[in-house]
Amino acid sequence: MLDIVKYRYVYFLLSAAILLPGVVSMLLPGGLRPGIDFTSGSIMTLRFEQHVDQGELRQALAELNHSEAIVQRSGGEETFLVRTKPLEQPRADEQGEVSASERTTIVDALKGRFGPLEVLAFDHVSPLIASEIVWKSVVAVAAACVFILLYLWFAFRRIPRAWRYGSAAVIALVHDALVVLGSFSVLGRVTALELDAMFITAVLTVIGFSVHDTIVVFDRIRENFTRHAGEPLEDIVNHSLTQTLARSLNTSLTVLLVLFALMLFGGVTIRPFVLALLIGITTGTYSSIFFASMLLVVWERGELGRLFQRRRLATA
């Protein structure tokens, strides 16, 4: 039997070391780089047939009344990602004539200046839709946490203080979500990585994966309370972690191999989504074994209360 619980405070320090840079980055100005799904705007992926200088493309967009445009190389040498404020859609005048959309005007102007080009992708999000996405994303994450807490409380209702199991699982999933958010905050400062609607999907997927793994461990702890009645809590948790460790690692490794393949050979548009899953599932596996279970131990042993009491006495 592995004595994993013995080093529980080492795991807490490791979690703090992982979380701290990301949390600090999120608290500083410009902590996260929201994409057009959250801020509204238009984004085009353009591929030119000939060499185009990035600075000249930015200057051409500025002459088309889009000095705010962000131009980034994406994928191939002559492929660019162009992000602007929301482009105007086609409108009909009083005579019923429909004007060309601003997108068509920009593409035609760029063709005239730089030669043939192809629009690989175009996304447009209005301010109203962007605000709705933000609100619904917050509600989705909050609702997931509440229902997980209630479900675990019900599932472990036969155990004394069953609500602690649900609370520990929710704290662990918040831990995982903060690691993902913090990682994207740090990466967003050094690269052009942005958050989009797919990022929320990735976070919800990570939450589900993390809770699933944590439930497996907690359920084995519940079973071992009966099988090893009378043994110290630390031994029961060690038994449970030893029995589930191989399963958790094998499951996570299988998923990570698939994600690595998608990262290497998938399209550039899904890489932020895959990256969020890679980070989240890795930290979710870690938190189920080395964080959620350790939190449950220190909570059941009353170590958290004694720690806060010592701090109050030291302050006094």
Secondary structure as the mmCIF struct_conf table of DSSP 4:
data_model
#
loop_
_struct_conf.conf_type_id
_struct_conf.id
_struct_conf.beg_label_comp_id
_struct_conf.beg_label_asym_id
_struct_conf.beg_label_seq_id
_struct_conf.end_label_comp_id
_struct_conf.end_label_asym_id
_struct_conf.end_label_seq_id
HELX_RH_3T_P HELX_RH_3T_P1 VAL A 5 TYR A 7
HELX_RH_AL_P HELX_RH_AL_P1 ARG A 8 LEU A 27
BEND BEND1 LEU A 28 LEU A 28
TURN_TY1_P TURN_TY1_P1 PRO A 29 GLY A 30
STRN STRN1 PRO A 34 PRO A 34
HELX_RH_AL_P HELX_RH_AL_P2 ILE A 36 THR A 39
STRN STRN2 GLY A 41 PHE A 48
BEND BEND2 GLU A 49 GLN A 50
HELX_RH_AL_P HELX_RH_AL_P3 GLN A 54 GLU A 63
TURN_TY1_P TURN_TY1_P2 LEU A 64 ASN A 65
TURN_TY1_P TURN_TY1_P3 SER A 67 GLU A 68
STRN STRN3 ILE A 70 ARG A 73
BEND BEND3 GLY A 75 GLY A 76
TURN_TY1_P TURN_TY1_P4 GLU A 77 GLU A 78
STRN STRN4 THR A 79 THR A 84
BEND BEND4 LYS A 85 LYS A 85
HELX_LH_PP_P HELX_LH_PP_P1 PRO A 86 PRO A 90
STRN STRN5 ALA A 92 ALA A 92
TURN_TY1_P TURN_TY1_P5 GLU A 94 GLN A 95
BEND BEND5 GLY A 96 GLY A 96
HELX_LH_PP_P HELX_LH_PP_P2 GLU A 97 GLU A 97
STRN STRN6 VAL A 98 VAL A 98
HELX_LH_PP_P HELX_LH_PP_P3 SER A 99 SER A 101
HELX_RH_AL_P HELX_RH_AL_P4 GLU A 102 PHE A 114
STRN STRN7 LEU A 117 VAL A 125
HELX_RH_AL_P HELX_RH_AL_P5 PRO A 127 ALA A 155
TURN_TY1_P TURN_TY1_P6 PHE A 156 ARG A 158
BEND BEND6 ILE A 159 ILE A 159
TURN_TY1_P TURN_TY1_P7 PRO A 160 ALA A 162
HELX_RH_AL_P HELX_RH_AL_P6 TRP A 163 VAL A 190
BEND BEND7 THR A 191 THR A 191
STRN STRN8 LEU A 195 LEU A 195
HELX_RH_AL_P HELX_RH_AL_P7 ALA A 197 ARG A 227
TURN_TY1_P TURN_TY1_P8 HIS A 228 GLY A 230
BEND BEND8 GLU A 231 GLU A 231
HELX_RH_AL_P HELX_RH_AL_P8 LEU A 233 PHE A 265
BEND BEND9 GLY A 266 GLY A 266
HELX_RH_3T_P HELX_RH_3T_P2 VAL A 268 ILE A 270
HELX_RH_AL_P HELX_RH_AL_P9 ARG A 271 SER A 287
HELX_RH_PI_P HELX_RH_PI_P1 SER A 288 ALA A 292
HELX_RH_AL_P HELX_RH_AL_P10 SER A 293 GLU A 300
TURN_TY1_P TURN_TY1_P9 ARG A 301 GLY A 302
HELX_RH_AL_P HELX_RH_AL_P11 GLU A 303 THR A 315
#
